[in-house]
Amino acid sequence: MLSRDELRDHLVYSRIAGDVATPRENNLDHYSSLANGDPYYALGLTFDQPWPYRDILALMAKSAGVVADPGHRWGQDTIDPDLTIDAIDAMAERIAAVLSRPQPRVLFATGHPTGILAIHLPLAAFCAARGARLLSPAEGWTYAGSGFGRARRIRYLQDVAMLDDRGALVHTHDAAPMRHMLHELHDELPDLVIADHGWAGAAGEAGVPTVAFADCNDPGLFVGEAEGKLDVVVPLDDNVLPRYYAPLTDRLVTGVSQAL
């Protein structure tokens, strides 16, 4: 496993953190849209209080490390690599607490099959090897959701839920699939959901213990964490080359092992 300093350097080099690819104007547009009540950016969550634009920006600076200056309107934005590492360590502790129980029920899902699926797959295999029961509800469930014209379907790859579209795994922010999965599970809800995007938001909204990964242009999950609906949210660029996530995944899995 890389040392903390080595991992920090890797996160910056790979642009998982540090100077990230998401432009400042995209981040601010999403923060403004969430402040204006656009449900797309809430990622399946509802909030207990109003979140004005300036409060969301301040939260994102604190939780993800974006530039705090509201006058910085375009160009480069950032994720603080130390916040990423701290959140990975906190996530490891939360996962270890669940795995310490006999046969815990764990549910994995991702809206990023071309990015952070590379974290979910080895983490799911590790949890299964440590005695977790990996849930796969609603496999094959098909629906027509917002933002696309044809049906999409829940498909599992090594116990990680995703959406497919005529055989192609797709990026999604939608919360509807997780809502359906939890409805199908009914009185056997997961002890933990490990997810991102609307998969994580819908689980947190339902009161299911949830840890998540989120990019700096996905403020909804960070607001959900601030209100206590999600346990841990890890800030990171969620769509760099999949192999770049290996050192981060190694720290997460090693952290869980050490905490058990």
KAFENMO-V381273 format. One record per residue. N is the residue number from 1. RES is the residue in one small letter. SS is DSSP state (h for helix, s for strand, l for the rest). NEAR is the number of other C-alpha atoms within 8 Angstrom. D_FIRST is the distance of its C-alpha to the first C-alpha in Angstrom with 1 decimal. Layout:
# KAFENMO-V381273
[[N:RES:SS:NEAR:D_FIRST] [N:RES:SS:NEAR:D_FIRST]]
This chain:
# KAFENMO-V381273
[[1:m:l:6:0.0] [2:l:l:8:3.8] [3:s:l:6:6.5] [4:r:h:7:9.1] [5:d:h:7:11.3] [6:e:h:8:9.3] [7:l:h:11:8.8] [8:r:h:11:12.4] [9:d:h:8:13.5] [10:h:h:8:12.1] [11:l:h:12:13.9] [12:v:h:12:17.0] [13:y:h:7:17.0] [14:s:h:9:16.8] [15:r:l:12:19.2] [16:i:l:13:17.4] [17:a:l:16:18.4] [18:g:s:11:20.5] [19:d:s:10:23.6] [20:v:l:13:23.5] [21:a:l:8:25.9] [22:t:l:11:27.9] [23:p:l:11:31.0] [24:r:h:12:32.3] [25:e:h:9:35.5] [26:n:h:9:33.9] [27:n:h:12:32.0] [28:l:h:11:35.3] [29:d:h:8:37.2] [30:h:h:12:35.0] [31:y:h:13:35.3] [32:s:h:9:39.0] [33:s:h:10:39.4] [34:l:h:14:37.6] [35:a:h:12:39.8] [36:n:l:7:42.8] [37:g:l:7:42.1] [38:d:l:9:41.0] [39:p:h:8:39.5] [40:y:h:8:37.4] [41:y:h:11:35.1] [42:a:h:14:35.1] [43:l:l:17:33.1] [44:g:l:14:35.1] [45:l:l:12:35.1] [46:t:l:6:38.2] [47:f:l:8:38.1] [48:d:l:5:39.9] [49:q:l:4:41.0] [50:p:l:6:41.8] [51:w:l:7:39.0] [52:p:l:8:40.6] [53:y:h:10:39.0] [54:r:h:7:38.4] [55:d:h:8:36.8] [56:i:h:13:34.4] [57:l:h:12:33.5] [58:a:h:9:33.0] [59:l:h:11:30.7] [60:m:h:13:28.6] [61:a:h:11:28.4] [62:k:h:8:27.2] [63:s:h:9:24.9] [64:a:l:14:23.5] [65:g:l:12:24.4] [66:v:l:12:27.1] [67:v:l:9:29.8] [68:a:l:8:32.1] [69:d:l:5:35.2] [70:p:l:8:37.5] [71:g:l:4:39.3] [72:h:l:7:36.4] [73:r:l:8:37.7] [74:w:l:7:36.3] [75:g:l:7:33.8] [76:q:l:10:30.2] [77:d:l:12:28.3] [78:t:s:11:24.8] [79:i:s:16:22.0] [80:d:l:11:20.4] [81:p:h:11:16.6] [82:d:h:7:16.5] [83:l:h:13:18.4] [84:t:h:14:16.1] [85:i:h:10:13.1] [86:d:h:8:15.6] [87:a:h:12:16.9] [88:i:h:12:13.6] [89:d:h:11:13.3] [90:a:h:9:17.0] [91:m:h:13:16.8] [92:a:h:13:14.4] [93:e:h:11:17.0] [94:r:h:9:19.8] [95:i:h:10:18.6] [96:a:h:12:18.0] [97:a:h:10:21.5] [98:v:h:10:22.9] [99:l:h:14:21.3] [100:s:l:7:22.7] [101:r:l:7:26.1] [102:p:l:7:27.9] [103:q:l:8:27.5] [104:p:l:12:26.6] [105:r:s:12:27.7] [106:v:s:13:25.0] [107:l:s:12:26.0] [108:f:s:14:23.8] [109:a:s:14:25.4] [110:t:l:15:24.8] [111:g:l:14:27.1] [112:h:l:12:24.8] [113:p:l:11:24.8] [114:t:l:8:24.0] [115:g:l:11:21.1] [116:i:l:13:19.0] [117:l:h:11:20.1] [118:a:h:11:16.9] [119:i:h:10:15.1] [120:h:h:13:18.0] [121:l:h:10:18.2] [122:p:h:9:15.0] [123:l:h:10:15.2] [124:a:h:13:18.8] [125:a:h:9:18.2] [126:f:h:9:15.9] [127:c:h:11:18.6] [128:a:h:10:21.3] [129:a:h:7:19.7] [130:r:l:7:19.6] [131:g:l:10:23.3] [132:a:l:13:23.7] [133:r:s:9:26.7] [134:l:s:12:25.9] [135:l:l:10:29.0] [136:s:l:10:30.7] [137:p:l:8:33.9] [138:a:l:9:36.3] [139:e:l:9:35.1] [140:g:l:7:37.6] [141:w:l:7:39.0] [142:t:s:8:40.5] [143:y:s:7:41.7] [144:a:l:9:42.8] [145:g:l:10:40.8] [146:s:l:5:41.3] [147:g:l:4:40.8] [148:f:l:6:41.4] [149:g:l:6:44.6] [150:r:l:5:43.7] [151:a:l:9:42.1] [152:r:s:12:38.4] [153:r:s:12:36.9] [154:i:s:14:34.0] [155:r:s:10:32.0] [156:y:s:10:29.0] [157:l:s:7:26.3] [158:q:l:7:24.4] [159:d:l:10:25.4] [160:v:s:14:24.5] [161:a:s:12:27.8] [162:m:s:14:28.8] [163:l:s:13:32.2] [164:d:s:12:33.8] [165:d:s:10:36.9] [166:r:l:5:39.0] [167:g:l:5:36.0] [168:a:s:6:33.7] [169:l:s:9:30.7] [170:v:s:11:31.3] [171:h:l:9:29.9] [172:t:l:9:31.5] [173:h:l:10:31.8] [174:d:l:13:34.4] [175:a:l:14:34.4] [176:a:h:10:37.1] [177:p:h:9:35.1] [178:m:h:12:33.1] [179:r:h:10:36.4] [180:h:h:9:37.9] [181:m:h:10:35.1] [182:l:h:11:35.3] [183:h:h:7:39.1] [184:e:h:8:38.9] [185:l:h:9:36.7] [186:h:l:7:39.3] [187:d:l:4:39.1] [188:e:l:5:35.8] [189:l:l:9:33.5] [190:p:l:12:29.7] [191:d:l:10:28.0] [192:l:s:13:25.4] [193:v:s:15:25.2] [194:i:s:13:22.0] [195:a:s:13:23.5] [196:d:s:13:24.5] [197:h:h:17:27.8] [198:g:h:15:30.9] [199:w:h:18:29.3] [200:a:h:19:27.5] [201:g:h:18:30.6] [202:a:h:15:33.0] [203:a:h:15:31.0] [204:g:h:14:30.8] [205:e:h:11:34.5] [206:a:l:6:35.3] [207:g:l:7:33.8] [208:v:l:12:31.0] [209:p:l:13:27.7] [210:t:s:15:25.5] [211:v:s:14:22.2] [212:a:s:13:21.9] [213:f:s:12:20.5] [214:a:s:15:23.0] [215:d:l:10:23.8] [216:c:l:14:25.8] [217:n:l:10:29.0] [218:d:l:12:28.8] [219:p:h:15:30.1] [220:g:h:12:31.5] [221:l:h:17:28.3] [222:f:h:13:27.7] [223:v:h:11:31.3] [224:g:h:14:30.9] [225:e:h:12:28.0] [226:a:h:8:30.3] [227:e:l:9:33.1] [228:g:l:7:31.0] [229:k:l:12:31.1] [230:l:l:16:27.4] [231:d:l:10:24.9] [232:v:s:11:22.0] [233:v:s:14:21.9] [234:v:s:12:18.8] [235:p:s:15:20.2] [236:l:l:13:19.0] [237:d:l:14:20.8] [238:d:l:11:21.1] [239:n:l:9:22.3] [240:v:l:10:20.4] [241:l:l:7:19.5] [242:p:h:12:17.7] [243:r:h:6:15.1] [244:y:h:9:14.0] [245:y:h:11:12.7] [246:a:h:10:10.0] [247:p:h:10:7.0] [248:l:h:9:9.0] [249:t:h:11:9.7] [250:d:h:9:6.3] [251:r:h:12:6.3] [252:l:h:12:9.9] [253:v:h:11:9.9] [254:t:h:9:7.7] [255:g:h:11:10.0] [256:v:h:12:13.0] [257:s:h:8:12.5] [258:q:h:6:12.3] [259:a:h:9:15.3] [260:l:l:8:17.4]]
